[in-house]
Amino acid sequence: LWDKCSYIQGRLARGARIHPSYADAQRSYLIHHILPYFKDIKLTKITPAFIERWLFRLKDTHLSATTVNHCLTVLKLMLNEAVRLGYLNRSPAEGIKQLSGTPKEKGILTGQEVRRLFDDNVINDIWDGNLKHYTLNLLAASTGIRMGALLALRLQSLSPACIVINRAWTRKHGFNNEAKGGSNRAVPIPSKTSKYLYMLISDSPYRDPEDIIFYGKDRYTPIDNKIISTKLYKALDGIGITRTDREDRNITFHSWRSFFNTILRAGGIPDSKIQKVTG
C-alpha cells in the first residue's frame, strides 16, 4: 500500500520518484505470482534452485516472458532489500537470469493512414462529429504525450505554441501533480493541433483556468480510458483498419507515442532531444 510501505516511504524520503500506479503494478505481481509460491517459506530457506523452479512454473502458466521477468525483478528487489537490512547475507536470486523473449512492439500507422484519419473533412464521418476525441488523438499523434498527461491538461496548460506538462491522471489515484519522469516540460504543438485545441475550448462549458481540457462526465473528471480506445478503434475502422488488422498490428492509443518517436527519428532528431520532448 502506497502510504504504508516502508520501502516506498524510504525511497521517497531519499528523493526517488515512484508513481502510485507503478507501485500498484509491482504489488499485483507480488500478490498474484510471488506470494502464492513463497508465503510459507522462511526467508533463509529460499534457494536459487527454488527460484529457478518458480520461474519456470510461471512460464508454464502461459504468462508471457515479459510478465515473468517483471515478477523476477520484483522478487530480486525484495531480496536485495532483505540483504540491505541485514536479514540475509546474500540474495539467492543474484545469479538468476531473465527469460528470453521480446515483447510485441506497438504498431504504428502509416503516414497515409494518419493523413486520412486527421483530414479536416472527416471529423463528421470518421469521428462521428466528436471534436474532443479527434483533438485528443491529434494532440497525442503530434506530441507523443502519454494518455495520463493528456487527460490532466488544464486550460492554463495551453498557449498557442505549446502545452505545459506538469501532472498526470490515473483512474485509481486521480491527479498526480508531477509528470511521469519527474520533469515538468513545455511541449511544442503544430499550428493545426493548436487550432483544434482552441476550437475545443471555445465549445467547452468549462472556462476556468483550472478546468481540464478533455473533461468527461464533469469538469473534475477526464474522459474514461475505455471510451477513448473505443472512439479511436471506431475511427480506425472508418478508414479501413478492421479489428483484426488493428490487433495483428498491435495498434492502440499508446501507438501515437511510438508514431511520434518514429517521425522525429526519421527527421534526424537525436534521441537525447526526443527524450526531452517526450519525457
N, C-alpha and C positions, 0 to 999 in steps of 0.2 A: 504494500500500500504506500502510495506516494508520500504521505505525511508521517508515516510510522516506520519506514525503512531506514535503519541506522546507516546502511551503506550509502543510500542516496543522499541522506542528510549530510553525511560526512563529505561526500563528493561536492555537493553544492557549497558547503562551507569553505571548501578549498578552491572555489572558483570554477568548477566544472559546470557544463551546461547539459542538463539531462531533461528532455521533454517528458511530460507525463505520458504522452501517447507511446513514446519509446519504452518507457518503464512498463507500461501495460502489456506491450508485445512480449517483452522478456519474461514477465510474470506468467503470461499464458504458456510459454514454453516450459516454465518451471512446473506449473500445475498439471498440465496435460501430458508431458513427456519425460519429466525428470523425477518428480516426487513419486509417481506410481512404481518406479523401479528402485529408488534409493531411500524412501522414507523410513524403512525399518532396518537400515544398515548403519552401524556406527561409523563415524567419520574415519576413524583409524583403520577400519576394516575394508574400506574401498580400495580396490587394487586396479592397476592398469588392465588386467585381464577382464575384470568385471565391466569396466568402462567400454572395452572393446566389444564385449558381448551385447551390452546395452545399445551401442551404436548400431550394430547390425540388426538387432531386434527392431529398432525404429525403422531402419531401411526396409525390413520385411513387412512392415505395416503399410507399405506403399506411400510413405511420406517421400517427398522429393529430397534429393541430395542437399538442396539449399536449406530446407527446413531442418533436416537432421544436423547440418553443420551449424545452424543457428542455435540449436539445442546444445551442441557441444561447446559452443562459445560461452553460453550462459553457465554451463557446468564448470568450465575452466575458470571463469571469473569467480565463481563461488569458492572453488578450491584454492585459488590463488589468494583470495581474501582470508581464508582459513589459515594459510601459511603466514600471511602478513600479521595476523592477530595472535599467532603463536600456537594455534590448535594443531597444526601439522608442521612437520619439518620440511616436507616436500610435497608438491602436488602430484597425486597419482595420474593426473591427466596430462602431465608435462610433455610426454612423448607421443601422445595420441594425435594422429594426423586426421585432417578432414577428409571426407569422401570426395571423390571426383564427380564432377557434374557441373554443367553450365546452365544457369537459369535462362529461361526463354527470354530473349530480348524483346523489349517493346517495339512493335511495328510502328512505322510512320507512314503518313500519307504522301503521295507524290505531289509535286508542285502543281500539276494539272488538277488533281483532286482538291487540293486546298483552294485553288482559284475558283473552282466550281462551288465549293462549299460556302465561300465568303463573297461571292458575286453580289453586288448591291441589289440586283434584281431578283434574288431568290429567297429573300427573307420570308415572304409570304408563302411560297411554295415549299421550300425545303425546311424552313424553321417554323412553319405554321404562324408566321407573323410575330413570333416571340422575340422581340428585340433584346430582352435580357439574356437569353441563352445564346443568341447569336453573338452578342458583345462579349459575354463571358468567355466563349470559346475563341473568339478573335483575339482577345487580350492574352489568353493563355498561349495561343499559337505565335503571337508576335513578341512575347516577352519571356516565355519559359517559366513563368511564375507558378509555383505549386498551388494546387487547389486550396489548401488550407489558408495560404496567404491571400489568395484572391477573395475568398469568402470573408476575410476580416477587413477588407478595404473599406475605408470610410470616405465620405465626401471630401474631408480635409486632406485625404491622401493624394488627391488628384490635382495636377496642374496641366496646362495644355501640352507640355512636352515630356512629362514623366509621371510615374506613380511611385509613391514612397511606401516601402515595405517595412513595417515595424512591429507587426504582430501576426498571429495566426489563429485559426479556428479549428477545433476538433469537436466532433459530436458529443463526446463524453465529458470533456473538460471545458468546453466553451472557448472564450477568447484567452489567448496567452500573449501577454504584452512583450513578446520577444520573438522575432522571426527565426525560423529554423536555420541553424548555422550560427546563430548568435550575433549577427551583424545587421543593423538597420541599413537600408540602402535605397537610393533613388534609381529606378529603372526607366530608361528612355522608352517612349512609346511612339510608334509611327503616327503620322497625321490622320490616317484613316481610322485607326483604333481610337485616337483622341476624339475624333468627330463623333463616333458612335457612343463613346462613354458620355459625352456631354449631351447627346440626344437622349440617352437613357436617363440621365439625371434630370433633364428638363421634364420628362414624363413621370418622374417619381413623385409620390405624395409626401415623401420624406425629404426635407431640405436642411435639416440641422447638420452642421459640420461633423458631428459625432455619428450621424446615421450611416449605416452600411450601404454600399452601392448595390450589392447583389442580395437584397433582402428576400426573405421567404414569406412566412405567414405573418410576420410583423417587422417592425423597424429594428428589433433586437436579435432576430434570428435569421441567419443566412439561408439560402436555398438548400434543400436537402441533397446530399451527395447522390442518392439513388435517382432523384429526379434529374439531376444534371446528366448522369450517364444515360438515362432513358431518352432524354431530348437529343443528346449527341448521337446516339445509335439510330434514332429515327431519322435524323438529318443525313447520316451516312447512308442509310437505306435509300433515301431520296436521291442520292447521286449514284446509286447502283452498287453500293458496298453492302452486301447482304450480311445477315448474322453469321452465316458460315464463313464468308470471306473475312469478316472482322475478327472472328475467333481464330481462324487459321493464321491471320497476320498479326494477331495479338495487339489489336488497336484498342486503346482505352483513352480516357481523358488524360492520363499521365503521358500518353504518346506525344502530346503537344510539347512537353518539355524536351523529349528526345528530338522532335522535329526542329525545335528552335536551336538546340545544340548543333544538330547536323548542318543547318543552314549557316550558322556562324562559322563552323569549321570549314565548310565548303568555300566560304568567303575569305579564308586565310586568317581568321581571328585567332590569336594564340589562346591556348587553354586557360592560361592564368587570367586573361581578361574575361573569358567566358564565365569562369568560376565566380568572378566578382559580380557580374551581372546577374547570374542565376542563383547566387547564394549557396 
